[in-house]
Amino acid sequence: MDISIILPVLNESDNLRVLIPRLGALMRRERLACEILVIDGGSTDDTRAIAEELGARVIPERRRGYAGALETGFAEARGDFILTLDADMSHEPAFVAKMWRARHRADIVIASRYTHGGVTYADFVRDWLSRLLNFAMRRVLSMPVRDMSSGFRLYRREALAGLEIESRNFEVLEEVLVKAYAQGYSVYEVPFTYFPREAGRSHARLLRFGMDLTRAAMRLWKLRNSIASADYDARAFYSPIPIQRFWQRKRHRITTLWARGAERVLDAGCGSSMIIQSLNYAIGMDYSMGKVRYLRRFGIPVLRGSAFALPFRDGSFDCVISSQVIEHIPYAAALFSELDRVLAPGGMLIIGTPDYAKIGWRIIEPLYGFFAPGGYRDEHITHYTCASLTRILTDQGFVHEATAYIARSELIMRFHKGAPSDRASTAASGACDAAAPIADREPLHKALLSP
C-alpha cells in the first residue's frame, strides 16, 4: 500500500461526493495503490452511505474530537505514507501530487499557507488570528515551520510510529508535528493556496482552539526544552540565554581546536552538538535514535550504538571524542577500554565531564536543574573529578597532555594512547593543575598529528 488517505468527517456528504472521486482519479493517474479512510465523528446525514458507496472504508472515531479522529486513522492506516486533509474541499485534491513528489525531501511534508509562495483566501479575522497563533507557536516552541496548524500533510509512516496523542481537538496538529520533530524526523513545507470550504459549516471554534492550543503549548514547551528533543544540543549553541550559548561555544572551541587536522575522528555520544557538525572527517555515534535521525539530514555519517561496545574495529580512529557522556552512564571499566580499543596507537582522546571536585560545578548544577528541569542535570549519575579521571585513564595506558576548564567547572582533558614505557611519565597530580590558555597548547597538538 503506497498511501493511506485519512478524512476526518462530520456531516460532509455533499463534499465527499466530489472529493472521493477526485482523490481516486489522482491516485490512478499517479499509479499509486491507496486506501481512503473516512473517520466518522457521528454524522447524522448520509455521510457514511455516500463514503461506502464511493469505495472508502468508513471507521467510527475511537474517541470524540478531531484528535480522536486522527488517532483512529493513524492506527488503521496500512500505507507506507499517510495523507491527512480536510473533507470540506478547502484542501485541493490535485495538490497531493506536488506533496507526493516532495516525499523524499523530508519525513513530513506540509501544504503550507505561510511559507514563501503560499497564499490564503480566508476572511481577514480568521487569517489574522491563524497567522498570529502560528507565529507564537513557532517562537515559543522553536520550530522551523511557518504553518504549524495546517492539517494538509503527508507523513512517512515511521514518523507516526509509537506516537502518544494527548490532545482532544485541533491542537493535535501542533502536537503531532512537535513530537515527531523532537524524535529527529524532518519537515518540509510546500507552498499552498488555501480557499475556504465549498459546502457545509466549519466545525472549528477559534476561541476554544486558542485555549486548547495554549494548554498544548505548555506541555510541548517542556518537551522542546528537554534532552528528549533531538536538536537539544544544536539549539543550545544558538541559545538566546547568554550563559548557555557561552558554555556551548567554549566547549566547541576547545574540542574542535584540539581535534582539527585528525583524519579519522569518532565522536562517541555526539548528540546533536555542533562539534560533530564542525569536524571534517568525523563519524558520530549516539544511543538516541532521534539524534541520529537529526544529524543524518546534514549528511553526517552517524549510527546508533553503545559506549560499552563500540561498533568499530580495533585502532579505527586517530582521534576519539567523548564530550559530556561518561557522567550519564554507570561507571564500568569496559567504557574506557572500548575508547582505548578503537583508538590507533599514538591517537588522541578528548574527554569532557563536569568536575565534581570544583565548587563552581557544585553551585552550578543545582541552579541548572532548577532553571532547566528537563535538561541534563537529572541525568548525571556518575560523578568524576580531574584526579579520578586521570587515574582511570593512565591506568588504561593513556598519557595526559592538557587540561582545560569552562568557568572552572566543566573539565575537558586531552590524552594520547601511549606505549607502556610512556605511562610512568604521567603524574596524576600534574594533570589537574590550572589549565594554560588554549593558544599555548596548540604546538603540542600539531606535533602530535605530524607524521
C-alpha positions in Angstrom: 0.0 0.0 0.0 1.6 3.2 -1.1 -0.6 5.7 0.6 -3.4 5.8 3.1 -5.7 8.9 2.9 -7.4 9.9 6.2 -10.5 12.1 6.0 -12.0 13.1 9.4 -15.6 14.0 8.8 -18.8 15.2 10.4 -21.8 15.6 8.1 -19.7 16.1 5.0 -21.8 14.1 2.5 -22.0 16.9 -0.1 -18.3 17.4 -0.2 -17.5 13.7 -0.2 -19.5 13.2 -3.4 -16.9 15.4 -5.1 -13.7 14.8 -3.0 -13.5 11.0 -3.0 -13.8 10.6 -6.8 -11.2 13.3 -7.4 -8.8 11.6 -5.0 -9.4 8.3 -6.7 -8.7 9.7 -10.1 -5.5 11.3 -8.8 -4.3 8.1 -7.3 -4.9 6.2 -10.6 -3.1 9.0 -12.6 -0.1 8.7 -10.2 -0.3 4.9 -10.3 -0.4 4.6 -6.5 -2.0 1.8 -4.5 -4.2 3.6 -2.0 -6.9 3.3 0.6 -9.3 6.1 1.7 -10.3 6.0 5.3 -13.3 8.1 6.3 -13.2 8.7 10.1 -16.7 9.5 11.1 -17.4 11.6 14.2 -21.1 10.7 14.4 -22.6 12.2 11.2 -26.4 12.4 11.1 -26.7 12.9 7.3 -25.8 10.2 4.7 -22.1 10.7 5.0 -21.4 7.0 5.8 -23.6 5.7 3.0 -22.0 8.0 0.4 -18.5 7.2 1.5 -19.0 3.4 1.4 -20.8 3.7 -2.0 -17.7 5.5 -3.4 -15.3 2.8 -2.1 -14.0 4.4 1.1 -13.6 2.5 4.3 -15.7 4.1 7.0 -14.5 3.9 10.6 -16.1 5.5 13.7 -13.6 7.6 15.6 -12.4 5.9 18.8 -12.8 9.0 20.9 -14.6 12.2 20.3 -12.8 15.2 18.7 -10.5 15.9 15.8 -7.6 14.4 17.7 -9.5 11.2 18.2 -10.3 11.1 14.5 -6.6 11.4 13.6 -5.6 8.9 16.2 -8.1 6.4 14.8 -6.9 7.0 11.2 -3.2 6.6 12.2 -3.9 3.3 13.9 -6.0 1.9 11.0 -3.8 3.1 8.1 -1.8 0.5 6.2 0.1 2.6 3.7 3.8 3.4 3.6 2.8 7.1 3.6 -0.2 8.7 5.4 -2.0 11.7 3.9 -4.4 13.8 6.0 -6.6 16.5 4.6 -9.9 18.2 5.4 -13.0 16.8 3.7 -14.5 20.3 3.1 -12.7 20.9 -0.2 -10.5 23.7 1.3 -7.6 21.4 0.6 -7.3 21.0 -3.2 -7.0 17.2 -4.0 -4.8 17.9 -7.1 -2.2 19.4 -4.8 -1.5 16.0 -3.4 0.6 15.3 -6.5 3.0 18.0 -5.5 3.2 16.7 -2.0 3.9 13.2 -3.2 6.8 14.4 -5.4 8.3 16.1 -2.3 8.1 13.0 -0.2 11.9 12.3 -0.4 12.7 15.8 0.9 11.5 15.1 4.5 9.6 12.7 6.7 6.7 15.1 7.0 5.5 17.3 4.0 3.2 20.2 4.8 1.0 22.1 2.4 1.9 25.5 3.8 -0.1 28.7 3.6 2.6 30.8 5.2 5.8 29.7 3.7 7.2 31.8 0.8 4.8 31.3 -2.2 1.8 30.2 0.0 -1.5 32.1 -0.1 -4.7 32.1 1.9 -8.1 33.5 1.0 -9.7 33.1 4.4 -11.6 36.0 5.8 -9.5 38.8 7.4 -10.1 37.9 11.1 -9.6 34.2 10.7 -6.5 34.7 8.6 -5.0 37.3 11.1 -5.7 35.0 14.1 -4.2 32.0 12.4 -1.0 33.9 11.5 -0.7 35.2 15.0 -1.1 31.8 16.6 1.3 30.2 14.2 3.9 32.9 14.8 3.5 32.5 18.6 3.8 28.7 18.5 6.8 28.8 16.2 8.6 31.2 18.6 7.6 29.5 21.8 8.5 26.0 20.6 11.5 27.0 18.5 10.1 25.1 15.5 11.4 25.9 12.0 7.9 25.6 10.5 5.8 28.5 9.3 2.4 26.7 9.1 2.2 24.5 12.1 -1.6 24.4 12.1 -2.0 23.1 8.5 -3.8 19.8 8.5 -2.9 19.0 4.9 0.1 16.8 5.5 1.9 13.8 4.1 3.6 11.6 6.7 6.2 8.9 6.3 4.7 6.0 8.3 7.7 5.7 10.6 7.3 9.3 11.8 4.0 8.4 13.5 5.0 5.1 15.0 4.5 4.9 18.7 3.1 8.4 18.9 1.1 9.1 22.0 -1.6 11.7 21.4 -2.7 13.8 24.4 -4.8 16.4 22.6 -8.5 16.4 22.1 -9.2 18.8 19.3 -7.4 20.7 16.5 -4.3 21.4 18.7 -3.3 17.8 17.8 -1.8 19.2 14.6 0.9 21.1 16.6 1.3 18.2 19.0 2.0 15.6 16.3 4.4 17.9 14.5 6.4 18.8 17.6 6.6 15.3 18.9 7.8 13.9 15.5 10.3 16.7 15.1 11.6 16.0 18.7 12.3 12.4 17.5 14.5 13.7 14.8 12.1 13.5 11.9 12.4 16.2 9.3 9.8 18.6 7.9 9.4 20.3 4.5 6.8 22.9 3.6 5.4 23.1 0.1 3.7 26.5 -0.8 -0.1 26.0 -1.0 -3.1 28.2 -1.8 -5.9 27.9 0.6 -9.6 28.6 -0.2 -12.5 28.4 2.3 -14.7 25.3 2.4 -17.1 24.9 -0.5 -20.1 23.5 1.4 -21.3 23.0 4.9 -20.3 24.6 8.2 -16.9 24.8 9.8 -16.5 22.7 13.0 -13.6 24.8 14.3 -14.1 27.3 17.1 -11.3 29.9 17.2 -11.7 30.8 20.9 -11.7 27.2 22.1 -8.9 26.4 19.7 -6.8 29.2 21.2 -7.4 27.9 24.7 -6.6 24.3 23.7 -3.5 25.5 21.9 -2.2 27.4 24.9 -2.5 24.3 27.1 -0.8 22.2 24.5 2.0 24.8 24.1 2.8 24.5 27.8 3.2 20.7 27.5 5.2 20.9 24.3 7.5 23.6 25.6 8.7 21.2 28.3 9.4 18.6 25.6 11.2 21.0 23.3 13.5 22.2 26.1 14.4 18.8 27.4 17.1 16.4 26.3 14.4 14.3 24.7 14.4 16.7 21.8 16.7 15.5 19.0 18.0 19.1 18.4 18.6 20.0 22.0 22.3 20.3 21.8 22.3 22.2 18.4 19.8 24.7 19.7 21.8 25.3 22.8 24.7 26.5 20.6 22.5 29.3 19.4 20.6 29.8 22.6 19.2 33.3 23.4 20.4 32.7 27.0 23.9 34.2 27.1 25.5 31.8 29.6 24.2 28.7 27.8 25.4 30.0 24.5 28.8 30.9 26.0 29.2 27.5 27.6 28.4 25.6 24.4 30.7 27.7 22.3 33.6 27.5 24.7 33.3 23.7 24.8 33.0 23.7 21.0 36.1 25.9 20.6 38.3 23.8 22.9 37.3 20.4 21.4 37.4 21.3 17.7 40.7 23.2 18.1 42.3 20.0 19.6 40.7 17.7 17.1 41.2 19.7 13.9 43.6 18.0 11.5 42.8 14.5 12.6 41.8 12.4 9.6 39.7 9.8 11.3 37.6 11.1 14.2 34.9 9.4 16.3 32.5 11.5 18.4 31.1 8.9 20.7 27.9 10.1 22.3 27.8 13.0 19.8 24.1 14.0 20.5 23.2 16.8 18.1 26.1 19.0 19.1 27.8 21.4 16.8 31.1 19.6 17.4 30.3 16.7 15.2 28.8 19.1 12.6 32.1 21.1 12.5 34.6 18.3 12.1 35.5 17.3 8.5 36.4 13.6 8.9 34.2 12.6 11.7 31.8 9.8 12.4 29.1 10.3 15.0 27.6 7.7 17.3 24.8 8.1 19.8 22.4 5.9 21.7 19.4 8.1 20.9 17.9 7.2 17.5 16.3 10.7 17.4 19.6 12.4 17.5 20.9 10.0 14.8 18.0 10.9 12.6 18.6 14.6 13.2 22.2 14.5 12.2 21.7 12.4 9.1 19.7 15.2 7.4 23.0 17.1 7.3 24.9 14.3 5.5 26.9 13.4 8.6 27.9 9.7 8.9 26.3 8.7 12.1 25.0 5.5 13.7 23.3 4.3 16.8 25.5 2.4 19.2 26.5 1.8 22.8 29.6 3.2 24.5 30.1 -0.2 26.2 30.5 -2.0 22.9 31.6 0.5 20.2 30.7 -0.9 16.8 34.1 -0.3 15.2 37.3 -2.3 14.6 40.4 -2.0 16.7 42.5 1.0 16.0 40.0 2.6 13.7 40.5 6.2 14.7 43.2 8.8 15.1 41.0 10.8 17.5 38.1 9.9 19.8 35.9 12.5 21.4 33.7 11.7 24.4 32.2 15.0 25.4 29.6 15.1 28.3 28.9 11.4 28.0 30.6 9.4 30.8 28.6 11.1 33.6 25.4 9.9 32.1 26.2 6.2 32.3 27.2 3.9 35.2 31.0 3.5 35.7 32.5 0.4 34.1 36.0 -0.4 33.0 34.6 -1.5 29.6 33.7 2.1 28.9 37.3 3.2 29.0 38.8 0.0 27.5 36.5 0.5 24.5 37.8 4.0 23.9 41.3 2.6 24.1 40.5 -0.3 21.7 39.1 1.8 18.8 41.9 4.3 19.1 45.1 3.8 17.0 48.5 3.8 18.7 49.5 7.4 19.4 46.0 8.6 18.8 44.3 11.4 20.7 41.5 11.1 23.3 39.5 14.2 24.1 37.2 13.6 27.1 34.9 16.1 28.9 32.8 15.9 32.0 31.8 18.1 35.0 34.4 18.2 37.7 32.7 17.5 40.9 35.7 18.5 42.9 35.2 22.1 41.9 33.0 24.3 44.0 31.9 26.1 40.8 30.1 23.0 39.4 28.6 22.1 42.8 26.9 25.5 42.7 26.0 25.5 39.0 24.4 22.1 38.9 21.5 22.7 41.3 20.9 26.1 39.6 20.9 24.3 36.2 18.4 21.7 37.5 16.1 24.5 38.7 16.1 26.6 35.6 16.2 23.7 33.1 14.2 20.9 34.7 14.1 18.8 31.6 17.8 19.3 30.9 20.9 17.1 31.7 21.1 17.7 35.4 19.0 14.7 36.4 20.9 12.5 34.0 24.3 13.0 35.8 24.6 9.6 37.6 28.4 9.1 37.8 30.5 11.9 39.3 34.1 12.3 38.2 36.9 14.7 39.3 40.0 15.6 37.4 42.1 13.4 39.7 39.8 10.3 39.5 39.5 10.6 35.7 43.3 10.9 35.3 43.9 7.9 37.4 41.4 5.8 35.4 42.9 6.8 32.0 46.5 6.5 33.0 45.8 3.0 34.4 44.3 2.2 31.0 47.6 3.3 29.3 46.8 6.9 28.3 49.3 9.7 28.7 47.9 13.1 29.8 48.7 16.1 27.6 46.4 19.0 28.5 43.6 20.2 30.7 41.0 22.9 30.1 38.1 24.2 32.0 34.9 26.1 31.3 34.2 28.5 34.1 36.4 26.4 36.3 33.6 23.8 36.4 33.4 21.7 33.3 36.6 19.6 32.7 38.0 18.9 29.2 41.1 16.8 29.1 43.4 15.5 26.3 45.4 12.3 26.3 47.2 10.3 23.8 47.4 6.5 23.6 50.9 5.7 24.8 53.2 2.7 24.8 53.8 1.0 28.2 57.1 3.0 28.6 55.1 6.3 28.4 52.9 5.5 31.4 55.5 6.4 34.1 55.9 9.9 32.5 52.4 10.9 33.5 51.7 12.1 37.1 48.1 12.4 38.2 48.9 15.4 40.3 50.2 17.4 37.4 47.2 16.7 35.2 44.8 18.7 37.3 46.8 22.0 37.6 45.2 25.2 36.3 44.8 24.9 32.5 47.0 27.0 30.3 45.5 29.2 27.6 44.4 27.2 24.5 46.9 29.0 22.3 49.8 27.7 24.4 48.7 24.1 23.8 48.4 24.4 20.0 52.1 23.5 19.2 51.7 20.2 21.2 48.6 19.4 19.2 50.4 20.0 15.9 53.3 17.9 17.0 51.1 15.0 17.9 49.5 15.0 14.5 52.7 15.3 12.5 53.9 12.2 10.6 
